[in-house]
């Protein structure tokens, strides 16, 4: 099956279980559920459906190398969503938790045609209820901090970007800035990004380094850049004076 996605373009979905799940009544219902609820209905946000969103998440998990089981979980992760999206949380649970759709996902799936479809391919539908079991699909939101730490002795400001990600073992603090060097060969990417960043900073006379307490403790990237030097305007003759000079030459 060839599917046209608004972000990824034309993609071939060759796994029969994915194709059949897309055709279930439970998934087709999501074509009538807008991801942003009321704001999409009144034109504030783009009217993307939960079906479009679910297919997009599945395709993203696929691009990141997720197994077929994780692609199935991605496809089904919003199957219990209702009209007006998370507006229902204001009515039932309180908006901060945004958990209503997760709370009734099991009963919703049990009464749908999804369990029968999965069983035909040897899957137990209950295995796809807990998204936390699929690391590509469900991860805590990253915490990023960007700031400045004053000046070096040279007068250059010290800037930093801090995250709460996987962290970097001390023996790799220098290696990660090398061209094509990747800490995890299984992840996407070419290993060019940090090398390119370092090259740009070096060309501007600054430098970059990383500090991390190791795996599981996040990382902080520090870098310095010289302050921009204000350019001095150059003095040039006005068009009128240049014209006058040409006229004088012609008169001679």
BELTALIN-V918398 format. One record per pair of residues at least 24 apart in sequence whose ideal C-beta (glycine too) atoms are under 10 Angstrom apart, sorted by sequence separation. I is the first residue (numbers start at 1). J is the second residue. D is the distance in Angstrom with one decimal. If there is no record, write none. Layout:
# BELTALIN-V918398
{{I/J/D} {I/J/D}}
This chain:
# BELTALIN-V918398
{{27/51/6.5} {30/54/6.3} {51/75/9.8} {53/77/9.2} {54/78/5.0} {77/101/9.7} {80/104/5.9} {81/105/9.2} {105/129/6.4} {106/130/9.8} {140/164/8.1} {177/201/10.0} {197/221/8.5} {201/225/6.6} {204/228/9.7} {30/55/9.4} {53/78/6.3} {54/79/7.4} {77/102/9.5} {80/105/4.1} {105/130/9.8} {177/202/9.9} {198/223/8.7} {200/225/9.6} {79/105/7.1} {80/106/8.6} {82/108/9.3} {105/131/9.4} {139/165/9.9} {197/223/7.9} {27/54/7.2} {50/77/9.8} {51/78/8.6} {54/81/9.0} {78/105/9.3} {80/107/8.6} {81/108/9.4} {102/129/9.1} {194/221/8.4} {27/55/9.1} {50/78/4.8} {51/79/9.8} {53/81/9.0} {77/105/8.9} {80/108/4.2} {102/130/9.7} {22/51/8.3} {49/78/9.9} {50/79/8.4} {76/105/8.7} {79/108/7.0} {80/109/7.1} {102/131/8.3} {50/80/9.8} {51/81/10.0} {79/109/6.5} {50/81/5.0} {177/208/7.1} {22/54/8.9} {49/81/9.9} {50/82/9.4} {80/112/9.1} {177/209/8.5} {183/215/9.5} {21/54/9.8} {22/55/7.4} {50/83/9.8} {76/109/7.5} {79/112/7.5} {177/210/8.1} {176/210/6.7} {50/85/7.9} {79/114/6.9} {174/209/8.5} {22/58/9.1} {76/112/9.9} {173/209/7.3} {174/210/8.8} {176/212/9.9} {18/55/9.5} {21/58/9.4} {173/210/5.3} {76/114/6.8} {172/210/8.8} {173/211/7.6} {75/114/9.9} {173/212/7.1} {6/46/9.3} {18/58/7.2} {170/210/9.8} {172/212/8.8} {170/211/9.3} {6/48/7.9} {13/55/8.8} {41/83/9.6} {72/114/9.8} {76/118/9.0} {168/210/6.2} {170/212/7.5} {172/214/9.8} {35/78/8.2} {41/84/8.4} {168/211/9.0} {169/212/7.7} {170/213/8.5} {171/214/9.7} {172/215/9.9} {176/219/9.3} {11/55/9.0} {18/62/9.3} {37/81/9.5} {40/84/9.7} {168/212/4.3} {169/213/9.4} {170/214/6.8} {7/52/9.4} {13/58/8.7} {33/78/8.3} {37/82/9.3} {38/83/9.6} {39/84/9.9} {40/85/8.5} {167/212/4.8} {168/213/9.3} {169/214/5.2} {176/221/9.6} {6/52/6.8} {13/59/8.7} {35/81/8.2} {37/83/7.5} {38/84/5.8} {39/85/8.9} {72/118/7.6} {166/212/9.2} {167/213/6.7} {168/214/7.5} {169/215/5.9} {173/219/9.2} {5/52/7.9} {8/55/9.2} {11/58/9.8} {15/62/9.6} {34/81/9.6} {37/84/4.2} {38/85/8.1} {159/206/9.2} {165/212/9.3} {167/214/5.5} {168/215/7.5} {7/55/9.9} {8/56/7.4} {11/59/6.0} {27/75/7.4} {30/78/6.6} {33/81/5.5} {36/84/9.5} {37/85/3.5} {39/87/9.8} {156/204/9.8} {158/206/9.6} {166/214/9.8} {167/215/4.8} {169/217/10.0} {6/55/9.6} {7/56/6.1} {13/62/9.1} {27/76/7.8} {30/79/6.9} {33/82/6.8} {34/83/7.8} {36/85/6.3} {37/86/6.8} {38/87/6.3} {72/121/9.1} {76/125/8.5} {79/128/9.3} {156/205/7.9} {157/206/9.4} {159/208/9.6} {161/210/9.9} {162/211/9.2} {163/212/9.6} {166/215/6.1} {167/216/5.4} {168/217/9.0} {5/55/6.4} {6/56/7.7} {9/59/10.0} {18/68/7.8} {21/71/9.8} {26/76/8.2} {29/79/8.4} {30/80/9.7} {33/83/5.8} {34/84/8.1} {35/85/6.3} {36/86/9.2} {37/87/5.2} {156/206/6.3} {160/210/9.9} {162/212/9.9} {165/215/10.0} {166/216/7.0} {167/217/4.3} {168/218/9.1} {5/56/6.2} {8/59/5.1} {11/62/8.3} {17/68/7.4} {21/72/6.8} {27/78/9.5} {30/81/6.8} {32/83/7.7} {33/84/8.6} {34/85/6.8} {35/86/9.8} {37/88/8.9} {50/101/9.8} {72/123/7.1} {77/128/8.4} {154/205/9.1} {156/207/8.9} {160/211/8.9} {165/216/9.4} {166/217/8.8} {167/218/5.4} {168/219/5.3} {3/55/6.7} {7/59/7.9} {8/60/8.1} {11/63/9.5} {17/69/9.8} {24/76/9.5} {27/79/6.6} {29/81/9.3} {33/85/7.4} {76/128/5.5} {154/206/9.6} {164/216/9.8} {165/217/9.3} {166/218/8.0} {167/219/5.8} {5/58/9.8} {7/60/8.6} {15/68/6.1} {18/71/6.5} {22/75/7.3} {26/79/5.4} {29/82/9.7} {68/121/9.5} {72/125/9.6} {75/128/9.0} {76/129/9.0} {164/217/8.5} {165/218/5.7} {166/219/8.1} {168/221/9.8} {5/59/6.0} {8/62/9.3} {17/71/9.1} {18/72/7.0} {21/75/5.8} {26/80/8.7} {69/123/7.7} {73/127/8.3} {74/128/9.4} {77/131/5.8} {152/206/9.4} {164/218/4.4} {165/219/6.3} {3/58/9.9} {5/60/10.0} {8/63/7.7} {17/72/6.7} {21/76/7.1} {24/79/8.8} {68/123/9.5} {72/127/8.9} {73/128/4.7} {76/131/9.3} {152/207/9.3} {163/218/5.4} {164/219/8.9} {3/59/8.3} {15/71/7.6} {18/74/9.9} {72/128/6.0} {73/129/8.9} {162/218/6.8} {163/219/5.9} {15/72/8.8} {18/75/6.5} {73/130/8.8} {74/131/8.7} {77/134/8.8} {162/219/7.3} {163/220/7.9} {13/71/9.6} {17/75/9.5} {21/79/9.2} {69/127/7.4} {70/128/9.4} {73/131/6.3} {161/219/8.8} {162/220/4.3} {163/221/8.4} {69/128/7.8} {161/220/7.3} {162/221/7.7} {73/133/7.8} {74/134/7.4} {77/137/6.3} {160/220/5.5} {161/221/4.9} {162/222/9.4} {70/131/9.7} {73/134/4.8} {77/138/8.1} {160/221/6.4} {161/222/8.5} {13/75/9.9} {72/134/9.4} {74/136/7.8} {75/137/10.0} {159/221/9.0} {160/222/4.8} {161/223/8.3} {70/133/9.0} {71/134/9.4} {73/136/9.2} {74/137/5.1} {159/222/7.2} {160/223/7.5} {69/133/9.3} {70/134/4.6} {73/137/5.6} {74/138/9.6} {158/222/6.0} {159/223/5.7} {69/134/7.7} {70/135/8.2} {71/136/9.3} {73/138/8.7} {158/223/7.8} {159/224/7.2} {70/136/5.7} {71/137/9.1} {157/223/9.6} {158/224/5.5} {159/225/7.2} {67/134/8.9} {70/137/6.0} {156/223/9.5} {157/224/6.7} {158/225/9.5} {66/134/7.5} {70/138/10.0} {156/224/4.2} {157/225/7.1} {66/135/8.9} {67/136/9.1} {155/224/9.7} {156/225/6.3} {157/226/8.9} {66/136/4.7} {154/224/7.8} {156/226/5.3} {157/227/7.2} {64/135/9.9} {65/136/7.9} {66/137/7.5} {149/220/10.0} {155/226/7.9} {156/227/7.2} {64/136/5.3} {152/224/5.8} {154/226/8.1} {155/227/7.3} {61/134/8.0} {63/136/9.9} {64/137/9.7} {145/218/9.7} {147/220/10.0} {149/222/7.5} {151/224/8.9} {62/136/9.5} {144/218/10.0} {61/136/5.0} {143/218/8.2} {145/220/8.3} {149/224/9.9} {60/136/8.2} {61/137/6.1} {142/218/9.3} {151/227/9.6} {60/137/9.3} {57/136/9.6} {58/137/9.3} {57/137/7.3} {26/108/7.8} {26/109/7.3} {29/112/8.8} {26/111/9.1} {27/112/9.0} {28/113/9.9} {26/112/3.9} {27/113/9.2} {25/112/6.9} {26/113/6.1} {27/114/7.8} {24/112/7.0} {25/113/5.4} {26/114/5.0} {24/113/4.9} {25/114/8.9} {26/115/9.8} {23/113/9.5} {24/114/5.6} {27/117/9.4} {26/117/8.8} {21/113/9.6} {24/116/8.8} {20/113/9.9} {21/114/6.9} {24/117/5.5} {20/114/9.9} {23/117/8.4} {24/118/9.5} {22/117/9.9} {21/117/5.8} {20/117/5.3} {21/118/7.5} {20/118/9.0} {17/117/7.6} {20/120/7.5} {21/121/9.3} {17/118/7.2} {20/121/7.9} {21/123/9.9} {17/120/8.1} {18/121/9.8} {16/120/9.1} {17/121/4.4} {16/121/7.2} {17/122/9.1} {15/121/9.1} {17/123/7.3} {65/186/6.9} {64/186/10.0} {65/187/8.0} {64/187/8.1} {65/188/7.2} {64/188/6.3} {63/188/7.2}}
